[in-house]
Amino acid sequence: MAEILKSVRILDLSQYMAGPYGTMILADLGAEVIKFENPEGGELSRMVRQYKHKGESAYYMSFNRNKKSVTMNFKSEKAREVFYELVKISDIVWDNFRAGILEKYRIDYESLKRVNPKIISCSVSGFGANSPYKDRPALDLLIQGLGGVMSFTGEPGRPPARLGYPMGDLGGGVFAVMAVLAALYYRELTGKGQRIDIAMLDAQISLMTYRAQYYFMEKVIPDPIGSGHVSAIPIRAFKARDGKWLTIEASHEKFFQNLCEVLKIEPVGKDLRYSTLDARLKNRDALFQILEEKFLEKDRDQWIDLLIKADVPAGPVNNLAEALSDPSVLARNMVVPVNHLGEEIKMVGNPIKMSELGEEVFDAPPTLGQHTEEILSKYLGYSKEQIDQLRKEGVI
């Protein structure tokens, strides 16, 4: 495992994507992530059992690698006392609860900093602590809808489309990782902990970038444009003769002229209707019709080979199997082996590559409560008899 965050201990109260994805990235970087779960069933993602390995949910496994699982019933006053003991020797408490839950169980930042003034409390919620929507449930689809991205995702004239993976959820986790690392550095300089408040909706708005800026400048409300681009052309996916799809990004003049040579339509590159970016944007439909017809003359991989050799940005529209076996993906260790319950399985790797990380070794996602005894005995000095008594009382 990477060593960059080896001295950092995270108490992870989160569940179901937005939180656990972020803590898994930090765990991959070496942080010790102790995952707290309800003794009766564990976190919600364990309940998604459409695909599983030896009884363990594949959905849960996908964002809980390199963690330790402790079961704890926070309805018990004794459980809170045990948790506070761990807060004293930890760096971060991470959650993704709806408003009011932390205060209800007295594990909010104000309570935690009385236990450990240097603690960093990171919450990833749908709307943030001071939002008028703070009491609403927040799931990926709702966030994508509220954030506006669904309104212009998909093909023209079709219903709003959800992004193919849960960016509404994942965006919050990614921004939370950045915030936690900044907070750790701030604490290193000042000795002070702090409260981090990340809203999934805020993350979606931030990711709008130029789309939002176009609206601010010209009040342009975007419509779906498929795989195309509102400001550059030709950028799009095209269907080849064999029914497979490829993408090109040839809006720069050099690339567009190279494209015309490969397709043997050099006159189009000199035509005043297409010879500049502004002209192409005005004649978008006519240009796309020409390109659509030409791409049907060869198979996808033939076109990609010709286009790459001619220095035209192009590539396949891979299905998931093709993407996970892509030479670049494999060369970058983005598919990694993990030993899970005595059998090797594959998981996606960590996209953060750094010169001092060394070789990455990934531990399997923990089974429910797998590390409860280890954590309580190792860090709090509890005896086996004490741990057995906590189990008998329903605390763990």
C-alpha positions as CSV (number, residue, x, y, z in Angstrom):
1,M,0.0,0.0,0.0
2,A,1.1,3.5,-0.6
3,E,2.8,5.3,2.3
4,I,2.1,8.9,1.7
5,L,-0.7,9.1,4.2
6,K,0.4,6.3,6.5
7,S,0.1,8.4,9.7
8,V,-3.4,9.6,8.9
9,R,-6.4,7.8,10.6
10,I,-9.9,8.3,9.2
11,L,-13.1,7.2,11.0
12,D,-15.5,6.6,8.1
13,L,-19.2,6.8,8.9
14,S,-20.3,7.2,5.3
15,Q,-22.1,4.8,3.1
16,Y,-23.4,4.4,-0.4
17,M,-21.0,5.9,-2.9
18,A,-20.5,9.6,-2.3
19,G,-18.6,9.2,0.9
20,P,-17.0,5.7,0.6
21,Y,-15.5,6.5,-2.8
22,G,-13.6,9.4,-1.4
23,T,-12.3,7.5,1.6
24,M,-11.2,4.6,-0.6
25,I,-9.0,7.0,-2.6
26,L,-7.4,8.2,0.6
27,A,-7.0,4.6,1.8
28,D,-5.3,3.8,-1.5
29,L,-2.9,6.6,-0.7
30,G,-2.0,4.9,2.6
31,A,-4.5,6.4,5.2
32,E,-5.9,4.0,7.7
33,V,-9.6,4.1,7.1
34,I,-11.8,2.5,9.8
35,K,-15.2,2.0,8.4
36,F,-18.1,2.0,11.0
37,E,-21.2,0.0,10.1
38,N,-24.4,-1.0,11.7
39,P,-24.1,-4.5,13.2
40,E,-27.4,-5.4,11.6
41,G,-26.6,-5.6,7.9
42,G,-23.8,-3.0,7.6
43,E,-23.8,-0.1,5.2
44,L,-26.6,0.3,2.6
45,S,-24.5,-0.7,-0.4
46,R,-24.1,-4.2,1.0
47,M,-27.8,-4.6,0.3
48,V,-27.2,-4.2,-3.5
49,R,-26.8,-7.9,-4.3
50,Q,-27.5,-8.1,-8.0
51,Y,-23.8,-9.1,-8.5
52,K,-21.8,-10.6,-5.8
53,H,-18.6,-12.6,-5.0
54,K,-18.8,-15.3,-2.4
55,G,-21.9,-13.6,-0.9
56,E,-20.3,-10.1,-0.8
57,S,-21.9,-7.3,-2.8
58,A,-19.9,-6.2,-5.9
59,Y,-21.5,-2.8,-5.5
60,Y,-20.2,-2.5,-2.0
61,M,-16.8,-3.9,-2.9
62,S,-16.3,-1.3,-5.7
63,F,-15.6,1.6,-3.3
64,N,-14.5,0.0,0.0
65,R,-11.1,-1.4,-0.8
66,N,-8.2,-1.0,1.7
67,K,-10.5,-0.3,4.7
68,K,-11.1,-1.9,8.0
69,S,-14.7,-2.6,9.1
70,V,-15.9,-2.1,12.7
71,T,-19.5,-2.7,13.6
72,M,-21.0,-0.2,16.1
73,N,-24.5,0.7,17.2
74,F,-24.6,4.4,17.7
75,K,-28.0,4.2,19.3
76,S,-26.1,3.0,22.3
77,E,-24.5,5.5,24.7
78,K,-21.6,3.1,25.3
79,A,-20.9,3.0,21.5
80,R,-20.6,6.8,21.5
81,E,-18.1,6.6,24.4
82,V,-16.0,4.0,22.5
83,F,-16.2,6.1,19.3
84,Y,-15.0,9.2,21.2
85,E,-12.0,7.2,22.5
86,L,-11.1,6.5,18.8
87,V,-11.7,10.2,17.9
88,K,-9.0,11.2,20.4
89,I,-6.3,9.2,18.4
90,S,-7.6,10.0,14.9
91,D,-7.3,12.7,12.3
92,I,-10.5,12.8,10.3
93,V,-14.2,11.9,10.9
94,W,-15.9,11.5,7.5
95,D,-19.7,11.2,7.0
96,N,-22.4,11.6,4.3
97,F,-25.5,11.9,6.5
98,R,-28.5,14.1,6.0
99,A,-28.8,17.2,8.1
100,G,-29.4,16.6,11.8
101,I,-28.1,13.1,12.1
102,L,-24.7,14.1,13.4
103,E,-26.2,16.3,16.1
104,K,-28.7,13.6,17.0
105,Y,-25.9,11.2,17.9
106,R,-23.6,13.9,19.2
107,I,-20.9,13.2,16.6
108,D,-21.1,16.6,14.9
109,Y,-18.0,18.8,14.7
110,E,-18.8,20.8,17.8
111,S,-19.0,17.6,19.9
112,L,-16.0,16.0,18.3
113,K,-13.6,19.0,18.7
114,R,-14.3,19.0,22.4
115,V,-12.9,15.4,22.4
116,N,-10.0,16.2,19.9
117,P,-9.4,19.9,19.1
118,K,-7.3,18.9,16.1
119,I,-10.0,16.7,14.5
120,I,-11.1,17.4,10.9
121,S,-14.8,16.7,10.3
122,C,-15.7,16.2,6.7
123,S,-19.3,15.9,5.6
124,V,-20.4,15.1,2.1
125,S,-24.1,15.7,1.8
126,G,-26.5,16.5,-1.1
127,F,-27.0,20.2,-0.5
128,G,-24.7,21.4,2.4
129,A,-25.4,22.4,6.0
130,N,-27.0,25.8,5.2
131,S,-29.0,24.9,2.1
132,P,-32.8,25.4,2.1
133,Y,-32.8,21.8,0.8
134,K,-30.7,20.4,3.6
135,D,-33.5,18.1,4.9
136,R,-34.2,16.5,1.6
137,P,-32.8,13.1,0.6
138,A,-30.1,13.3,-2.0
139,L,-29.3,10.6,-4.5
140,D,-27.3,10.7,-7.7
141,L,-30.2,11.1,-10.2
142,L,-31.7,14.0,-8.1
143,I,-28.4,15.8,-8.0
144,Q,-27.8,15.4,-11.8
145,G,-31.3,16.8,-12.4
146,L,-31.0,19.7,-10.0
147,G,-27.5,20.5,-11.2
148,G,-28.7,21.0,-14.8
149,V,-26.4,18.5,-16.5
150,M,-29.2,16.2,-17.4
151,S,-31.0,18.9,-19.3
152,F,-28.3,18.9,-22.0
153,T,-27.0,15.3,-21.8
154,G,-28.2,13.0,-24.6
155,E,-29.3,13.4,-28.2
156,P,-31.3,16.3,-29.5
157,G,-35.1,15.8,-29.3
158,R,-34.7,13.0,-26.8
159,P,-35.7,12.9,-23.0
160,P,-33.1,14.1,-20.4
161,A,-30.4,11.5,-19.9
162,R,-28.5,10.6,-16.8
163,L,-24.7,10.4,-17.1
164,G,-23.6,6.8,-17.6
165,Y,-21.9,6.7,-14.2
166,P,-23.0,8.4,-10.9
167,M,-21.2,11.7,-11.3
168,G,-23.7,13.4,-8.9
169,D,-22.4,11.1,-6.2
170,L,-18.8,10.8,-7.2
171,G,-18.2,14.5,-7.7
172,G,-18.9,15.2,-4.1
173,G,-16.4,12.5,-3.1
174,V,-13.7,13.8,-5.3
175,F,-14.0,17.4,-4.0
176,A,-14.0,16.1,-0.4
177,V,-10.7,14.3,-1.0
178,M,-9.2,17.6,-2.1
179,A,-10.7,19.4,0.8
180,V,-9.4,16.9,3.3
181,L,-5.8,17.1,2.0
182,A,-5.9,20.8,2.1
183,A,-7.2,20.7,5.7
184,L,-4.4,18.3,6.7
185,Y,-1.9,20.7,5.3
186,Y,-3.6,23.6,7.1
187,R,-3.5,21.7,10.3
188,E,0.2,21.0,9.8
189,L,0.9,24.7,9.5
190,T,-1.5,25.9,12.3
191,G,-2.3,23.0,14.5
192,K,-6.0,23.6,14.0
193,G,-8.7,21.2,12.8
194,Q,-11.8,22.3,11.1
195,R,-15.2,21.5,9.6
196,I,-15.5,20.6,5.9
197,D,-18.9,20.9,4.3
198,I,-19.1,19.5,0.8
199,A,-22.4,19.5,-1.2
200,M,-22.9,17.2,-4.1
201,L,-25.0,19.8,-5.8
202,D,-22.2,22.4,-5.4
203,A,-19.8,19.9,-7.1
204,Q,-22.0,19.6,-10.1
205,I,-22.4,23.4,-10.4
206,S,-18.6,23.8,-10.2
207,L,-18.1,21.2,-13.0
208,M,-20.3,23.2,-15.3
209,T,-17.2,25.5,-16.1
210,Y,-17.7,27.0,-19.5
211,R,-21.3,26.0,-19.9
212,A,-22.2,28.2,-16.9
213,Q,-19.9,31.0,-18.1
214,Y,-21.7,31.0,-21.5
215,Y,-25.0,31.5,-19.6
216,F,-23.6,34.3,-17.4
217,M,-22.2,36.1,-20.5
218,E,-25.0,35.5,-23.1
219,K,-27.9,33.9,-21.2
220,V,-27.5,30.8,-23.4
221,I,-29.5,27.8,-22.0
222,P,-27.9,24.7,-23.5
223,D,-29.9,22.0,-25.2
224,P,-28.7,18.4,-25.8
225,I,-26.1,18.1,-28.5
226,G,-25.3,14.4,-28.3
227,S,-21.5,13.7,-28.5
228,G,-20.9,17.1,-30.2
229,H,-19.6,20.3,-28.8
230,V,-21.4,23.7,-28.7
231,S,-18.2,25.7,-29.5
232,A,-16.1,23.4,-31.6
233,I,-16.6,21.3,-34.7
234,P,-16.1,18.7,-35.9
235,I,-16.2,17.0,-32.5
236,R,-18.5,14.0,-32.4
237,A,-18.9,10.3,-32.5
238,F,-19.5,8.7,-35.9
239,K,-20.7,5.3,-37.0
240,A,-18.4,3.2,-39.2
241,R,-19.3,0.6,-41.8
242,D,-19.1,-2.3,-39.3
243,G,-21.6,-0.6,-37.0
244,K,-19.0,0.4,-34.5
245,W,-18.5,4.0,-33.4
246,L,-15.4,6.2,-33.3
247,T,-14.8,9.7,-32.0
248,I,-12.9,12.6,-33.5
249,E,-11.9,16.0,-32.2
250,A,-10.8,17.9,-35.2
251,S,-11.9,21.5,-34.6
252,H,-8.4,23.0,-34.9
253,E,-7.6,24.0,-38.4
254,K,-4.6,21.7,-38.7
255,F,-6.6,18.7,-37.5
256,F,-9.5,19.5,-39.8
257,Q,-7.4,19.7,-42.9
258,N,-5.7,16.4,-41.9
259,L,-9.2,14.9,-41.5
260,C,-10.2,16.1,-44.9
261,E,-7.1,14.5,-46.4
262,V,-7.7,11.1,-44.7
263,L,-11.4,11.1,-45.8
264,K,-10.3,12.3,-49.3
265,I,-12.6,15.3,-49.2
266,E,-9.9,18.0,-49.6
267,P,-12.3,20.4,-51.4
268,V,-14.4,20.5,-48.2
269,G,-11.5,21.8,-46.3
270,K,-11.1,24.7,-48.7
271,D,-14.8,25.4,-49.1
272,L,-15.7,28.8,-47.5
273,R,-18.6,27.1,-45.7
274,Y,-16.2,24.9,-43.7
275,S,-12.7,26.4,-43.9
276,T,-12.9,28.2,-40.6
277,L,-14.3,27.3,-37.2
278,D,-17.0,30.0,-37.3
279,A,-18.1,28.9,-40.7
280,R,-18.3,25.2,-39.7
281,L,-20.4,26.1,-36.6
282,K,-22.8,28.0,-38.9
283,N,-23.0,25.0,-41.3
284,R,-22.9,22.2,-38.7
285,D,-25.6,20.0,-40.1
286,A,-24.3,20.1,-43.7
287,L,-20.8,19.2,-42.6
288,F,-21.9,16.4,-40.3
289,Q,-23.9,14.9,-43.2
290,I,-20.8,14.8,-45.4
291,L,-18.7,13.2,-42.6
292,E,-21.4,10.7,-41.7
293,E,-21.5,9.4,-45.2
294,K,-17.7,9.2,-45.5
295,F,-17.2,7.3,-42.2
296,L,-19.6,4.6,-43.5
297,E,-17.1,3.6,-46.2
298,K,-14.7,1.8,-43.9
299,D,-14.7,-0.2,-40.6
300,R,-14.0,1.6,-37.3
301,D,-10.5,0.3,-36.7
302,Q,-9.4,1.0,-40.3
303,W,-10.5,4.6,-39.8
304,I,-8.8,4.9,-36.4
305,D,-5.5,3.6,-37.8
306,L,-5.6,6.1,-40.7
307,L,-6.6,9.0,-38.6
308,I,-3.9,8.4,-35.9
309,K,-1.2,8.1,-38.6
310,A,-2.4,11.4,-40.0
311,D,-2.3,13.2,-36.6
312,V,-6.1,13.5,-36.3
313,P,-7.3,13.1,-32.7
314,A,-9.5,10.0,-32.9
315,G,-10.4,6.9,-30.9
316,P,-12.9,4.1,-30.5
317,V,-16.1,4.3,-28.5
318,N,-15.2,1.3,-26.3
319,N,-17.7,-0.8,-24.5
320,L,-16.7,-1.5,-20.9
321,A,-14.9,-4.8,-21.7
322,E,-12.8,-3.0,-24.3
323,A,-12.1,-0.1,-22.0
324,L,-10.9,-2.3,-19.2
325,S,-8.6,-4.2,-21.5
326,D,-7.2,-1.1,-23.3
327,P,-3.4,-1.2,-23.5
328,S,-3.1,2.2,-21.9
329,V,-5.4,1.3,-19.1
330,L,-3.4,-1.8,-18.4
331,A,-0.1,-0.1,-18.7
332,R,-1.2,2.4,-16.0
333,N,-2.2,-0.3,-13.6
334,M,-5.9,0.7,-13.7
335,V,-6.9,-2.9,-13.5
336,V,-5.4,-4.5,-10.4
337,P,-5.6,-7.9,-8.7
338,V,-7.0,-8.1,-5.2
339,N,-7.2,-11.2,-3.0
340,H,-10.7,-11.4,-1.7
341,L,-11.9,-14.3,0.5
342,G,-9.1,-16.6,-0.8
343,E,-9.6,-15.8,-4.4
344,E,-8.1,-13.3,-6.8
345,I,-10.5,-10.8,-8.2
346,K,-10.0,-7.7,-10.3
347,M,-10.7,-4.1,-9.4
348,V,-10.2,-0.7,-10.9
349,G,-6.9,0.9,-9.8
350,N,-6.1,4.3,-8.3
351,P,-5.7,7.1,-10.9
352,I,-3.3,9.0,-8.7
353,K,0.3,8.2,-9.8
354,M,3.2,9.7,-7.9
355,S,6.9,9.2,-8.1
356,E,7.3,8.4,-4.4
357,L,4.3,6.1,-3.9
358,G,6.1,2.9,-4.7
359,E,4.4,-0.3,-5.8
360,E,0.7,-0.3,-5.0
361,V,-0.8,-3.3,-3.1
362,F,-4.5,-3.3,-2.6
363,D,-6.3,-5.0,0.3
364,A,-9.7,-6.5,-0.2
365,P,-12.9,-4.7,0.9
366,P,-13.6,-5.9,4.4
367,T,-16.4,-8.2,5.4
368,L,-18.9,-6.8,7.9
369,G,-17.2,-6.2,11.2
370,Q,-14.0,-8.0,10.2
371,H,-11.7,-5.7,12.1
372,T,-13.8,-4.8,15.2
373,E,-11.8,-6.8,17.6
374,E,-8.5,-5.8,16.1
375,I,-9.3,-2.0,16.3
376,L,-10.7,-2.1,19.9
377,S,-7.8,-4.2,21.2
378,K,-5.0,-2.6,19.3
379,Y,-5.9,1.1,19.8
380,L,-8.0,1.1,22.9
381,G,-6.5,-1.9,24.8
382,Y,-9.8,-3.7,25.2
383,S,-9.5,-7.3,26.4
384,K,-11.4,-10.2,24.7
385,E,-13.7,-10.3,27.6
386,Q,-14.5,-6.6,27.3
387,I,-15.2,-7.0,23.6
388,D,-17.4,-10.0,24.1
389,Q,-19.4,-8.0,26.7
390,L,-19.9,-5.1,24.2
391,R,-21.2,-7.7,21.7
392,K,-23.5,-9.1,24.3
393,E,-24.9,-5.6,25.1
394,G,-25.5,-4.9,21.3
395,V,-22.9,-2.1,21.3
396,I,-20.8,-3.6,18.5
